[in-house]
Amino acid sequence: MLLTQAAVLFMSMTLTLESSSTANTIALPNELFTHLQAKSGDSIVVTCHDGQITIRSIQTALQHQMNAAQCIMQRYRHTLSELAK
């Protein structure tokens, strides 16, 4: 797979869950918003796997999907060219 970022930032922090009558919430620090290139009101992608939660900005998730599509198109360019005829 093709990686587009030269450096990966690792962030680890302890956050507190808060509870209301309809949901549980986690307050995310501004530093995390900046890293995600997100602002209040933006949508994010949250995935859970093997006891870990991953938070991505929509931009990051879309870029990941586009990179995967480009790798597939490059790998199967001849096949896709034949199918397009």
BELVEN-V220386 format. One record per backbone hydrogen bond with DSSP energy under -0.5 kcal/mol. NH is the residue of the N-H (numbers start at 0). CO is the residue of the C=O. If there is no record, write none. Layout:
# BELVEN-V220386
NH:CO  NH:CO
This chain:
# BELVEN-V220386
9:7  10:8  14:12  17:24  19:22  24:17  26:15  27:25  31:28  32:28  33:29  34:30  35:31  36:32  36:33  37:32  41:38  44:55  45:43  46:53  48:51  51:48  53:46  55:44  57:42  60:56  61:57  62:58  63:59  64:60  65:61  66:62  67:63  68:64  69:65  70:66  71:67  72:68  73:69  74:70  75:71  76:73  79:75  80:76  81:77  82:78  83:79  84:81
